[in-house]
Amino acid sequence: MKYAVVGGGIAGLAAAYDLARGGDEVVVHEASEVVGGKLQTELFAGTQLDAAADAFLARRPEAVQLCEELGLRAELESPAVGSSYIWSRGALRPVPKGQVLGVPTDFTALRASGVLSTLGVLRAALEPWLPGKPLGADATVGDVIRRRYGGETAARLVDPLIGGINAGHTDRLSIDAVAPQIAAAARRDRSLTRALRTSPAPAPGPVFFTLPGGMARLVDALVASITAHGGEVRTGAPVASLDALDADGVVLAVPAYAAAPLLESVAPGPAATLAAIDYSSVTLVAFAYPDDAIDRSLDASGFLVPRPEGLLMTACSWSSTKWAHLAAPGRFVLRVSAGRIGDERAAGLSDEALVAQLRDELALTMGVRGEPLEIAVHRWPRAFPQYAPGHLARMAEVRAALPPGLALAGALLGGVGIPACIGTGRSAAARLRGEESAPSR
Ligand SMILES: Cc1cc2nc3c(=O)[nH]c(=O)nc-3n(C[C@H](O)[C@H](O)[C@H](O)COP(=O)(O)OP(=O)(O)OC[C@H]3O[C@@H](n4cnc5c(N)ncnc54)[C@H](O)[C@@H]3O)c2cc1C
């Protein structure tokens, strides 16, 4: 069989990896000059630094399993620190103990953290006593959290965490797609606090892994395996029409707005559904500073910024503290994010203006002063699909309506994380080979 994979991001490469190893002919068509999509690594401040994704969840099996197969398992590194902060009410405050994706379960710790006002804590602490019904159909995360815990918890804790992962707004994101563990708890009990307190504790072990050398290590290892099995990875090869592909089966592993026009003539219904998916844009700016540019200790993985604070930055990762392999004497490295759905300010600024404003905000939040040693700006337009309520059901319908020989993969299906994207790539390969496994997302 001859297969074509459109899109050389992690999902497309994972699909091609399985197809090539199965002994079939496979060609990956990647539009840009480099493979990897949002997995890009470059030399910065004397180290290999990721320009977008820099870690993956260790508690989902797909990425760890793939690294195992590729001989990278022994290299996986977990964060050197476990704590982080939230910039809230004018100070960096610890993320309260006991929270699950920002949803509080320990109101004493919530109060001690100072993230919310006293009234905000009192409103949240009423949750176990509030009347109500367990969650029914899919809803937005914001609806569920605001109703149970009030607006402050929604805006200052849950939106920075769950909205942050998706560069979205919890008032628009499907709870089933972006927080399935919270959705499951909300369906078990009218009180979400009670349900979360009695949920089984996650397995011990690291929550995240990275690869020293960056995510490009994973991309390079996949490309090496695909080519070693006779497959081909073409760059600078945009696909404008499925008719142009000489293949018995095609995996479409591109963003929804790129998949839609390709599907229009063969599957107009799915094409219209995909075209309606909104995307948010983000910008990531890396800074290296000399050690004497700051007085405070960098004792956490970084901090998140809730929308009501009004800052341009949405998060700041203390990268050289978080990952041991990025540490070096004499300097520290920060990765500052800006941009989320409904906030296009960063996209509208020149690099110079963007950097100037982020430097002001680093001074405000962390007391960073003086000149950076190095700066790198990475813009990721239309990078994060926004899963509106009902997204998972719509994607199931889209998949079911595709003609045989065509499969979809990637973040558009319902999970932005690297493990989810790998899972969709591998199940797309299985679908084309007629070994349909349970659909992944
Ligand atoms: C700044 C940032 C930080 C992130 N951090 C993390 C993180 O720490 N952990 C994590 O798990 N996830 C993270 N993510 C999310 C994750 O990186 C992505 O969701 C995931 O990599 C998407 O993979 P994909 O294969 O679905 O799509 P992509 O990586 O977008 O790949 C799709 C590819 O298709 C190509 N393409 C598009 N149209 C065509 C066409 N017509 N023909 C041929 N090729 C085409 C594109 O050029 C692209 O290379 C982050 C994302 C961003 C932007």
The ligand as an ORCA input file, in Angstrom:
! r2SCAN-3c Opt
* xyz 0 1
  C       3.865     27.956     22.147
  C       3.323     26.553     22.333
  C       3.659     25.839     23.477
  C       3.176     24.536     23.649
  N       3.555     23.829     24.767
  C       3.193     22.541     24.881
  C       3.746     21.723     25.916
  O       4.607     22.159     26.671
  N       3.325     20.426     25.996
  C       2.433     19.887     25.124
  O       2.092     18.711     25.265
  N       1.904     20.632     24.109
  C       2.281     21.925     23.981
  N       1.797     22.685     22.935
  C       0.801     22.082     22.026
  C       1.421     21.110     21.048
  O       2.737     21.504     20.726
  C       0.610     21.048     19.750
  O      -0.763     20.927     20.037
  C       1.032     19.868     18.902
  O       2.434     19.879     18.694
  C       0.274     19.897     17.576
  O       0.730     18.854     16.761
  P       0.030     18.567     15.364
  O       0.838     17.517     14.700
  O      -1.421     18.319     15.586
  O       0.073     19.938     14.563
  P       1.260     20.896     14.088
  O       2.432     20.822     14.981
  O       0.592     22.211     13.867
  O       1.686     20.268     12.676
  C       0.912     20.435     11.530
  C       1.852     20.596     10.357
  O       1.088     20.638      9.164
  C       1.744     21.514      8.272
  N       0.775     21.913      7.227
  C      -0.276     22.745      7.341
  N      -0.951     22.812      6.169
  C      -0.316     21.984      5.306
  C      -0.541     21.595      3.948
  N      -1.574     22.081      3.241
  N       0.320     20.715      3.373
  C       1.356     20.201      4.063
  N       1.606     20.517      5.364
  C       0.777     21.404      5.970
  C       2.218     22.644      9.147
  O       3.285     23.362      8.544
  C       2.663     21.879     10.410
  O       4.046     21.563     10.388
  C       2.304     23.959     22.702
  C       1.987     24.687     21.532
  C       2.487     25.958     21.348
  C       2.151     26.711     20.090
*
